[in-house]
Amino acid sequence: MTPIVKLISLVSLAAVMLPCLGYFLGLVGLDAVKWTALAGTIVWFIATPMWMSRDLPVDAGEVEI
């Protein structure tokens, strides 16, 4: 599952960056950039923690902060 989630994360990051570059070059309208970047941001924040999370040590439940 991790390779699939990494791919989704990468595609969503591209969905944030590429339309901005397209707008800079005059290829894409501003409304399309806003909606694509919003959708890419939401998907990125959902997908990325799934593969970047780390396992906590065994005794982490015993530590009081």
N, C-alpha and C positions, 0 to 999 in steps of 0.2 A: 504494500500500500504506500510506502514511503516514496518510491519513485514516481508514482502517479500524483501524489500530493505535491511533490517538488515540481513536477511539470506544470500543474495547475498554478502553483505559486509563481513560477517563471512567466507563464502566459499572462497572468493577471498583472504582473509587474510591467510587462511589455504593453499591456492595455492601458497602463497609466502613462508610460513614457512616450510611446510612438505617436499617439495623437497630438501630444504637445509639440513634438518635432514637426509633425505634419502641419499644425497651425502656424508654427514659426516659418515654415517654407511656403505657406499660403495654399496648402492642398486640402485642408479640412476647415470647416466652419467652427466657430466658437461653441455653439450649442452641442455639436457632436463631441467636441473635446471634453466639455464639462460632464456629459452623461457617461461617456466611455471611461473617463478618469474616475468618476464616482463609482461606477460598477467595478472597475479594476481594483480600486482601493478596498472596497467592501470584501471582495473575494480574496484579496491578498491578506487582509487581516484575519480572515477565517481560515485560510489554508496554511499560512506560514507557521503559526504556533503548533500545528499538528506534527510537523517534521522537525522543528527546531527546539521542541521542548526537551528537557533533560530529565533523567531519572534522579529522584532524590535519594540520598543515602538511607540505609536501613534505619539508622537511629534518628532520622530527622523528626519523627513524631515525638521523641522524648525531649527535644530541645525547646525550652521556653524562652520566648522573646519578649 
